[in-house]
Amino acid sequence: MERARAGARELVHVAREGDTESVFNVLRRLTEGAVDAQEIVGQLVAATAQMMLLRAGDAPEDVTYAIDLRNDEEFGVPIDELTPPLRATVRALLAELNGHSEEAQFQLELALCRQTVPTTLDVVVHCLLWTIGMLEWCEEQDRPAPEWLAVHRCA
């Protein structure tokens, strides 16, 4: 788990610097080594869910979380219109939000079952965007993000 977290942390750091090419290079280096893309994405999804739950605040125990998907023009997008890998990634996030970590892992297996470069990049980039968005919210609201994502751990 620590290697996956270190890889996810490095990807978040590089992506926040705005260097798209470096994101690809870091991901390639990480996944050619001992870390699987699914493990990295799993850590990003778990961190995003943790921060989303923090943002949602106290909720009744029997609450079921949902996600409102929007395109660049802010129009709603039905989940079934997403590509299968991205659909499975969104479902993984939903599963994690609702306390079903095993289902989240299953959905990530589906998302990355064909680890082609375009598919893996699409999944990783979306997860990075979600994670970075929630990290920025935490920073703006002075709320704690997952400790393992701290930038000082990249050094």
C-alpha positions in Angstrom: 0.0 0.0 0.0 2.8 2.4 0.8 4.3 2.2 -2.7 0.9 2.8 -4.2 0.4 5.8 -1.9 3.9 7.2 -2.8 3.1 6.8 -6.5 -0.3 8.5 -6.1 1.3 11.3 -4.0 4.0 11.8 -6.7 1.4 11.9 -9.5 -0.7 14.5 -7.5 2.3 16.6 -6.9 3.4 16.6 -10.6 -0.2 17.2 -11.8 -0.6 20.2 -9.5 2.6 21.6 -11.1 0.7 21.6 -14.4 3.2 19.4 -16.2 1.0 17.0 -18.2 3.9 15.3 -19.9 5.5 14.5 -16.6 2.3 12.9 -15.3 2.5 10.4 -18.2 6.2 9.8 -17.6 5.8 9.3 -13.9 2.8 6.9 -14.4 4.8 5.0 -17.0 7.8 4.7 -14.6 5.7 3.7 -11.7 3.7 1.0 -13.5 6.8 -0.4 -15.2 8.1 -1.0 -11.6 6.5 -2.7 -8.7 3.3 -0.7 -8.5 0.1 -1.5 -10.4 -2.0 1.3 -11.9 -5.0 -0.2 -10.1 -3.3 0.2 -6.7 -2.5 3.8 -7.4 -6.0 4.6 -8.7 -7.4 2.8 -5.6 -5.5 5.1 -3.3 -6.6 8.2 -5.3 -10.3 7.0 -5.1 -10.0 6.3 -1.4 -8.5 9.7 -0.7 -11.1 11.5 -2.8 -13.9 9.7 -1.0 -12.4 10.5 2.4 -12.2 14.2 1.5 -15.7 14.2 0.0 -17.1 12.6 3.2 -15.3 15.3 5.2 -16.9 18.0 3.0 -20.4 16.4 3.3 -20.1 16.6 7.1 -22.1 14.6 9.6 -24.7 12.4 7.8 -27.2 9.9 9.1 -25.8 6.3 9.3 -28.2 5.0 6.6 -27.4 7.7 4.0 -26.6 6.6 0.5 -24.3 8.9 -1.5 -24.8 9.7 -5.2 -22.8 11.7 -7.6 -24.1 14.4 -10.0 -22.0 14.1 -13.2 -21.5 17.3 -15.2 -19.8 18.0 -18.5 -17.7 21.0 -19.3 -20.8 23.0 -20.1 -22.3 22.0 -16.7 -25.0 19.8 -18.2 -25.9 16.6 -16.5 -24.3 13.4 -17.9 -26.0 10.0 -17.4 -23.5 7.5 -16.0 -24.3 5.1 -18.9 -23.0 7.6 -21.4 -19.5 7.3 -19.9 -17.0 5.0 -21.4 -16.9 1.7 -19.6 -13.6 2.3 -17.8 -14.7 5.7 -16.6 -18.1 4.4 -15.7 -16.5 1.7 -13.5 -14.2 4.4 -11.9 -17.2 6.5 -11.0 -18.8 3.5 -9.5 -15.7 2.7 -7.6 -15.8 6.2 -6.1 -19.5 5.7 -5.2 -18.7 2.3 -3.6 -16.0 3.9 -1.5 -18.2 6.8 -0.5 -20.8 4.3 0.7 -18.4 2.2 2.6 -18.0 -0.7 0.2 -14.3 -0.9 -0.4 -14.4 -4.4 -1.8 -16.9 -3.3 -4.4 -14.7 -0.3 -5.2 -11.8 -2.6 -5.9 -13.9 -4.8 -8.1 -15.0 -1.7 -10.1 -11.4 -0.7 -10.5 -10.5 -4.1 -11.8 -13.2 -3.6 -14.4 -12.0 -0.1 -15.2 -8.4 -1.2 -15.8 -8.9 -4.8 -17.0 -7.5 -3.7 -20.4 -4.6 -1.6 -19.3 -4.0 0.2 -22.6 -2.2 3.5 -22.4 -5.3 5.6 -23.4 -7.6 3.7 -20.9 -5.1 3.9 -18.1 -4.4 7.6 -18.7 -8.2 8.4 -18.9 -8.8 6.7 -15.6 -5.7 8.1 -13.8 -6.3 11.7 -15.1 -9.9 11.7 -14.0 -8.9 10.4 -10.5 -6.1 13.0 -10.3 -8.6 15.8 -11.1 -11.0 14.6 -8.5 -8.3 14.2 -5.9 -6.7 17.6 -6.6 -10.1 19.3 -6.6 -10.8 17.9 -3.1 -7.3 18.7 -1.9 -7.9 22.3 -3.0 -11.2 22.4 -1.2 -9.4 21.1 2.0 -6.8 23.8 1.7 -9.3 26.6 1.0 -11.4 25.5 4.0 -8.4 24.7 6.2 -9.6 21.1 6.6 -7.3 18.1 6.9 -6.5 16.1 3.8 -5.2 12.6 4.1 -1.8 12.9 5.7 -0.1 10.6 3.2 -0.9 13.1 0.4 1.1 15.9 2.0 3.5 17.5 -0.4 6.4 17.4 2.1 6.4 13.6 1.8 7.4 13.9 -1.9 10.8 15.3 -1.0 
